Amino acid sequence: MKKITIAIDGFSSCGKSTMAKDLARRVGYVYVDTGAMYRSVTLFAMQHHLFREDGSIKEEELKSRMDEINISFKFNAETGKPDTYLNGELVEKEIRTMEVSNRVSPIAALPFVREAMVAQQQRMGKEKGIVMDGRDIGTVVFPDAELKVFVTASAEVRAQRRFDELKGKGMDADFNEILKNVQERDYIDSHREVAPLRKADDALELDNSHMTIEEQNVWLMKRFEERTK
């Protein structure tokens, strides 16, 4: 069976990462969570006081420090999923907080940040046999990917999923705050100048608002089998 590149794009909190992780595990591919990469850059900026009090970013200072940011993924045998490491330190829990969620879209919109992350992502995918999810995988990172999927769901459904996820981890969560965050991120992601979120012309669209995780996994597995025959 030939190895392919799989690009899964879509809006925040629509289950892209869950789909991508499950498929990668089932077919023995490498999974890369590009959203975690931008969250890690955001965490680095927070740790090094690169946000001003008004929330704006010290862009020149961050740009000069991009070489200090190394992001990697290690498989966690206990969870069956990869964990995110920032400069060798496990940050999987830290990058999922609402504080990071509220700051990640402006960071991800910076051209020099995207350039650095896309270069890292393309290096990771050179050998194919990879599943990558994000906002611009099928349009910018891997425009020649053999399987492209664009995932969508209503903002309310996505906010509820995020709320349930945070509560499940024992973290504080406010539904209205999460819904506002989801809507703001949709706008920023879709309207940024560099690599805006959009469906690639040859991508398959999946609205999973009313699908179970197993139903979407079956759908995705069928598309994978069609592409690898």
N, C-alpha and C positions, 0 to 999 in steps of 0.2 A: 504494500500500500504506500503510495507516494506521500511524502510529508508536505504540508501546506502551511501558509500563514493565515491566521484567523484574526480579523479585526472586529471588535465589538464596540460600537460607539453608542452614545445616547445621553439623555439628561441625567442629572445627579439623582441618586437614590432610587433608580429604577431597576435595580437588581442586576446590573451588568456584571459586576464583580463576582456575584454568586454564580451566575450562569457560566462565566468564563473559567472560574476555579473548578467547578464541577466537570465541565467538558475536558479541561486539561488533565484532571485526575483520571477520568475515564479512558482517555485515549493515549495517555502517557506523554503529553506535551508539556512544555515549559509555560508557566503562567506569569505574566507581568501586569501588575496593577499600576497603571500610569497615574491614576488619581492619587495613589499613595505617594508617588514621587513628588507631585506638586504639593501635597500636604506636608511632606518632609522638608521641602524648601521653605514652606511657610513656618514650620516649627523651628527651623534653623534661624529664620529671620526674627522670630519671637524670642528665642534663647539669646540672641546677640543684639537685642534692643534695636532692631532695624525698622521698627514701626514708630512713628511719632505719636504724641499724645492724641492727635486728632484722627489717628488711624491711617494716615498716609504713609507710604513706604519710602525709606531712604534709599532710592533707586541706585544712585551711583555707588554707595557703599556696598549694597547687596551685589551689584554687578562685579565689583572688584573682588568679591569673596566667593564667587560661584565655583572657582577651582577647589575650594575647601569642602565642597558638598559632594559626598560620595554616597550613593544610594544602592543598596543591594537587597536581595530577597533570599531567605533561607527556609527550606521546607520544615514545617513543624509536624513531627510525627504524631503528636498528641491530638492536634486539631485536624490533621490531614490537609492543611492549607499552608501557603507560604506566609512568613512574617516579614515585616519591613524593618530594615536596619539603616540608620543614618550614621555614617562614619563609624560603623562597627557596633553601634549601640541599638538595642532593640527598642523601637518606638511605636510598635503596632497600636498600643492603647492610646498613647499621647496624641497621635495624629488624627484620632477619631473624635476628639472632643468638639463641642460646639464652638469653642474659642478659635480653633483651627478652621472649622467649617465656615465661620463668619469672615475669615481673612484670606481663604485660599484662592477665590476667583480673581481678585486684583493681582495677586502674585502670579497666577497662571496666565494672566493677560499680558505680562511683560515680555516683549520680544526676546530679550537676552536669556530669560528663564526658559522659554519654550525652545529656543535654539539649543541650549545646553541639554535639556531633557530629551528632545527628539534625537540628538546625536547619541545619547546613551541608549535610547530605546532601539534605534536602528542597529547599533552594535550588538545588542542582545538578540535581535531577530535575524541575524545574517544566515544562520544555518537552517532556517525554517523550523517546522515542528514547534510552533509557538502560538499561544493565545494571548492577545493583548487587548485590554479594554481601556477606554478613555473618551475623549471628546473629538479627537482629530486623527485617529489611527488609520481609518480607511481613506481619509482625504489627504493627509500630510505625511504621516509616519510610514505607512505601507500602502501607497495608492495602488500597488499591483497585487495586494492580498487576494488569494483565491476565494476566500469566503469573507464577506463583509455583512455585518448585521447592525441595524440601527434600532435601538430599543427605546420605547417611549411608554409613558403611563401618566395619568392625570397627576397634577401637583398635589392634590389632597391624598391620593393613594400613596404617593411617594413620601409625603410628610408623615403619614401614619406608619409606614414601614420604618422610617428613620427613628420615630418616636419609640416604637416597639423594640427596635434594636438597642437603643440607648438604655431603655428601662431593663431590658434583658441582661445588660451588662452591669446593672446596679448603678447607673449614672443618672444624674438629674436631667429631666427633659420637660420642655413646655411645648405642647403641640403647636400653638399659635406662633411661637418664636421659630419653630422648625419650618412651618409652612411659609413664613415670611422669608426665611433663609433660602428655601428651595426656589421660591419665585424670583428672588433677587439674583440667585446664581444662574437660573435659566436666562434671565435678561442679559447679565454680564457675559455669560458663555456664548450666547447667540449674537451679541453685538460687538464683541471685541474686534479690533482691527486685524490682529494676527491669528490665523487659523481658527475662525469662529466655528462654533458647533453647527454642523449641518449634515444632512444625510448625503452620503456619496451617491452618485447617479446609479451605480451598480450594486448598491446595498439592499438587502432584504429588510423590510420594516417589520418589527414585532411590537405590537401594543400588548403588554402583559398586565394591564390594569386588573383583569379578572381571571388571571391564570394562576395556578399553583406552581410552586417551584418545580415539581416533578413534570407538570405539563410543558413548561417551557424548556426543561432539559430534554424531554423527548423530541420536541420540535427542533431544537438545536442539533441534537444528535443525528436526526434524519437529514438535515441540511449538510452536516459534516460528511456523512456517508455518501451523499450525492456528489460532493466535490472531490472525494478521494478515490472513487472507483476507477 
